Amino acid sequence: MNTTRLQKLTFRHPYLFALGLLVVVLGVNFYLQPNLFQLRVLSSNLRIFLPLMILTAGQAIVIIGGGIDLSVGTMVSMVNAILVTWITRDSTPPEILTAIAVGAAAGMAAGLLNGLCVAYLRLQPIVTTYATSFIFAGMALWILPRPGGLLPSELTKLYRANPLGVPLTIWIAALLILLWLGLRATRYGRYLFAVGGKPEAAYATGVPVSLVRLSTYVIAGLMSALAALALTLSTGTGDPRIGEAMTLPSIVAVVLGGTRLSGGQGGIAGSLIGVVILGSIRNIISFAQVPTWWQTLVDALIIVSALAGPGLVRLVRRQVKR
């Protein structure tokens, strides 16, 4: 296979590298944890991965559209605080649904704020979302000053279910991929890639660039709220700082999945695979009794490689041509 065909293949299927890396990482994980693929262990691991999977799906859409969101983790904390404040052990189903709707609305409102600043005020995404992350973190602490709250046991049991003998996480991941495939086939999907790849050219052809960028942040806000719901169901309680550590992994997983930080290329499937890779690496570090700071080092190396990779490739090509 020549270089041109390989480039076309990786452009159309950016998750192929992540898929190969996943096989290697799972092989090492299985060596260290022989019961890895038993239903109980597999379901438990995937439940831990699910909140980050949902969050990463939203982050991927923002990055494909040419932006980035450093506030998604604090959005998770904010919505988690809302959920455990509104839902108690004695809450009725209508009250639970109302709390979920309020949490989703809060996440979308937070995303709308980011989108307005980036798309219409023309502020830099990385600076804007870094600044708003402090707003959302402060709101989480205001709503829930200290860890606490307790959800009904029926809700947490629902989260641990394995419908038809298949872990719930797999069902939700499949649903996310199907929704993404449907979205990508629409006009909005074409607009999304056009805005992320060449916004000036997209604007010249009549694409509503600002509106598309705004929508990506609103979607990210909604996905942050759903990630908070999954995380709340997983823990059964609340913590105003519970989501802060999720922002960097969401970006790293997107990069691992083949999505360019510059936008215009990528997808959801690879990003979800990236989450499983990161989770498996954490398991390997734990079972191999390696210091936990290695995970931070791995995350940083992935980001640096993603930023420096295209430049290094162009440098090597120029040297080869000479």
C-alpha positions in Angstrom: 0.0 0.0 0.0 1.5 3.3 -1.0 1.7 6.5 1.1 -1.2 8.2 -0.7 -3.6 5.3 -0.3 -2.6 5.0 3.4 -3.3 8.7 4.0 -6.7 8.3 2.3 -7.5 5.3 4.5 -6.5 7.0 7.7 -8.5 10.1 6.8 -11.7 8.2 6.1 -11.2 5.9 9.1 -9.2 7.9 11.7 -9.9 5.3 14.4 -7.8 2.6 12.9 -4.7 3.5 14.8 -6.7 3.6 18.1 -8.2 0.2 17.2 -4.7 -1.3 16.8 -3.5 0.3 20.0 -6.5 -1.0 21.9 -5.7 -4.5 20.9 -2.2 -4.1 22.3 -3.3 -2.4 25.5 -6.0 -5.0 26.2 -3.5 -7.8 25.6 -1.2 -6.4 28.3 -4.2 -5.8 30.6 -5.4 -9.4 30.1 -1.9 -10.7 30.9 -1.9 -8.8 34.2 -5.6 -9.4 34.9 -6.6 -12.9 33.6 -10.3 -12.4 34.5 -10.6 -9.2 32.5 -13.2 -10.5 30.1 -15.4 -12.1 32.7 -18.9 -10.4 32.5 -18.7 -9.1 36.1 -15.2 -7.6 35.7 -15.9 -6.3 32.2 -19.1 -4.7 33.2 -17.5 -3.1 36.2 -14.7 -1.6 34.2 -17.0 -0.3 31.5 -19.2 1.3 34.0 -16.2 3.3 35.2 -15.4 4.3 31.6 -19.0 5.4 30.7 -19.1 8.9 32.1 -15.8 9.8 30.3 -17.1 8.2 27.1 -20.2 10.4 27.1 -18.1 13.5 28.0 -15.6 12.7 25.2 -18.3 12.4 22.6 -19.2 16.0 23.3 -15.6 17.1 23.3 -15.0 15.4 20.0 -17.8 17.4 18.3 -16.4 20.6 19.6 -12.8 19.8 18.4 -14.1 18.6 15.0 -15.8 21.9 14.7 -12.5 23.7 15.2 -12.8 24.5 18.9 -11.9 23.1 22.3 -13.7 23.0 25.7 -11.7 23.1 28.9 -14.8 23.6 31.0 -16.5 20.2 30.4 -15.1 18.7 33.6 -16.5 21.6 35.8 -19.8 21.3 34.0 -19.9 17.7 35.2 -19.3 18.9 38.7 -22.0 21.6 38.5 -24.7 19.2 37.1 -23.6 16.5 39.7 -24.3 19.0 42.4 -27.7 19.9 40.9 -28.7 16.2 40.7 -27.8 15.2 44.2 -29.4 18.4 45.6 -32.7 17.8 43.7 -32.8 14.0 44.1 -33.1 12.4 47.5 -33.7 8.8 48.7 -37.4 9.5 48.8 -37.8 11.2 45.4 -40.6 10.1 43.2 -40.1 9.3 39.5 -41.6 12.7 38.3 -39.2 14.5 40.7 -36.3 12.5 39.4 -37.2 13.3 35.8 -37.5 17.0 36.7 -34.1 17.0 38.3 -32.6 15.3 35.2 -34.2 17.9 33.0 -32.9 20.7 35.1 -29.4 19.2 35.0 -29.6 18.9 31.2 -30.8 22.5 30.9 -28.0 23.7 33.1 -25.4 21.9 31.0 -26.8 23.3 27.8 -27.0 26.8 29.2 -23.3 26.5 30.2 -22.4 25.3 26.7 -24.5 28.2 25.3 -22.4 30.7 27.3 -19.2 29.2 25.9 -20.6 29.1 22.4 -21.7 32.8 22.5 -18.3 33.9 23.7 -16.4 31.8 21.1 -18.7 32.0 18.0 -20.1 35.6 18.3 -17.7 37.5 20.5 -14.8 35.9 18.7 -12.9 35.0 21.9 -10.2 32.3 21.8 -11.8 28.9 22.7 -9.0 27.8 25.0 -9.0 31.0 27.0 -12.7 31.4 27.1 -13.5 27.9 28.3 -10.6 28.0 30.8 -12.2 31.1 32.3 -15.7 29.8 32.3 -14.5 26.6 34.0 -14.0 28.7 37.1 -17.5 30.0 36.9 -19.0 26.5 36.7 -16.7 25.2 39.5 -17.8 28.1 41.7 -21.5 27.3 41.0 -20.9 23.7 41.9 -19.4 24.7 45.2 -22.3 27.2 45.8 -24.9 24.5 45.1 -23.1 21.8 47.1 -20.5 23.3 49.5 -19.3 19.9 50.6 -19.6 16.3 49.4 -22.9 14.6 50.2 -26.3 13.5 49.0 -27.7 10.1 48.5 -29.6 8.7 45.5 -32.4 6.1 45.6 -30.9 2.6 45.5 -33.2 1.7 42.6 -31.4 4.3 40.4 -27.9 3.0 41.2 -29.1 -0.6 40.6 -30.4 0.4 37.2 -26.9 1.8 36.3 -25.4 -1.6 37.2 -27.7 -3.6 34.9 -26.6 -5.7 32.0 -29.6 -5.7 29.5 -29.8 -9.1 27.6 -26.5 -10.1 29.3 -24.6 -7.2 27.6 -23.1 -4.4 29.8 -25.1 -1.2 29.7 -22.0 0.7 28.6 -21.8 -1.2 25.3 -25.5 -0.4 24.6 -24.9 3.3 25.2 -21.7 3.4 23.2 -23.5 1.8 20.3 -26.2 4.4 20.6 -23.7 7.2 20.6 -22.0 5.8 17.4 -25.4 5.4 15.7 -26.4 8.9 16.6 -23.1 10.2 15.3 -23.4 8.3 12.0 -26.9 9.8 11.5 -25.6 13.3 12.4 -22.7 13.0 10.0 -25.0 12.0 7.1 -27.0 15.2 7.5 -26.3 18.7 6.1 -25.3 19.7 9.7 -22.6 17.0 9.7 -21.1 18.3 6.5 -21.2 21.9 7.8 -19.5 20.7 11.0 -16.5 19.3 9.1 -16.4 22.3 6.8 -16.3 24.8 9.7 -13.6 22.8 11.5 -11.4 22.3 8.4 -11.7 25.6 6.5 -14.0 28.1 8.2 -13.3 31.0 5.7 -14.1 28.8 2.7 -17.2 27.4 4.5 -18.4 31.0 5.2 -17.8 31.9 1.6 -20.1 29.1 0.4 -22.9 30.1 2.7 -22.3 27.9 5.7 -23.6 29.5 9.0 -20.2 29.2 10.7 -21.0 31.0 13.9 -24.2 29.1 14.4 -22.5 25.8 13.8 -19.8 26.6 16.3 -22.3 27.7 18.8 -24.2 24.4 18.5 -21.1 22.4 19.1 -20.6 23.9 22.5 -24.3 23.5 23.4 -24.0 19.8 22.4 -20.9 19.5 24.6 -22.9 21.1 27.5 -25.6 18.5 27.0 -23.1 15.6 26.9 -21.5 17.0 30.0 -24.8 16.9 31.8 -25.4 13.3 30.7 -21.9 12.4 31.8 -22.7 13.9 35.2 -25.9 11.8 35.3 -23.9 8.6 34.6 -21.2 9.6 37.2 -23.8 10.4 39.8 -25.6 7.0 39.2 -22.2 5.3 39.5 -21.2 6.9 42.8 -24.7 7.4 44.2 -23.6 10.6 45.8 -22.2 14.1 45.0 -19.0 16.0 45.1 -18.5 19.6 43.9 -15.1 18.7 42.5 -15.9 15.3 41.0 -15.6 16.2 37.4 -12.5 18.5 37.4 -10.1 15.6 36.6 -12.1 14.6 33.5 -11.3 17.5 31.2 -7.7 16.5 30.2 -8.6 12.8 29.6 -11.5 13.8 27.4 -9.1 15.7 25.2 -6.5 13.0 25.2 -9.1 10.3 24.3 -10.3 12.5 21.3 -6.7 12.8 20.1 -6.1 9.1 20.5 -9.2 8.4 18.5 -7.7 10.1 15.4 -9.4 13.5 15.7 -7.1 16.4 14.8 -6.9 19.2 17.4 -7.0 21.7 14.5 -10.4 20.4 13.6 -12.1 19.2 10.4 -11.3 15.5 10.9 -12.3 12.7 13.3 -15.3 11.0 14.8 -17.0 9.6 17.8 -16.0 5.9 17.5 -12.3 6.5 17.7 -12.8 8.8 20.7 -14.8 6.1 22.6 -12.0 3.7 21.8 -9.6 6.3 23.2 -11.4 6.3 26.5 -11.1 2.5 26.8 -7.4 2.8 26.0 -6.9 5.3 28.7 -8.9 3.3 31.2 -6.9 0.2 30.3 -3.6 2.0 30.7 -4.7 3.0 34.2 -5.5 -0.6 35.0 -2.1 -1.7 33.7 -0.4 1.0 35.9 -2.4 -0.2 38.9 -1.8 -3.9 38.4 1.9 -3.4 37.5 2.3 -1.3 40.7 3.8 1.6 38.6 3.6 5.0 40.2 0.4 6.8 39.3 2.2 9.9 38.0 3.0 7.8 34.9 -0.6 8.2 33.7 -0.2 12.0 33.8 3.0 11.6 31.8 1.3 9.5 29.2 -1.5 12.0 28.9 0.9 14.8 28.4 3.0 12.9 25.9 -0.1 12.1 23.8 -1.1 15.8 23.7 2.4 17.0 22.8 2.7 14.3 20.1 -0.6 15.4 18.6 0.5 19.0 18.5 4.0 18.4 17.2 3.2 15.4 15.0 2.0 17.2 11.8 5.0 19.6 12.0 7.5 16.7 12.4 5.8 14.9 9.4 6.2 17.9 7.2 9.8 18.3 8.3 10.6 14.7 7.5 8.9 15.0 4.0 11.0 18.1 3.2 14.2 16.3 4.2 13.3 13.2 2.1 12.6 15.4 -1.0 16.0 17.0 -0.6 
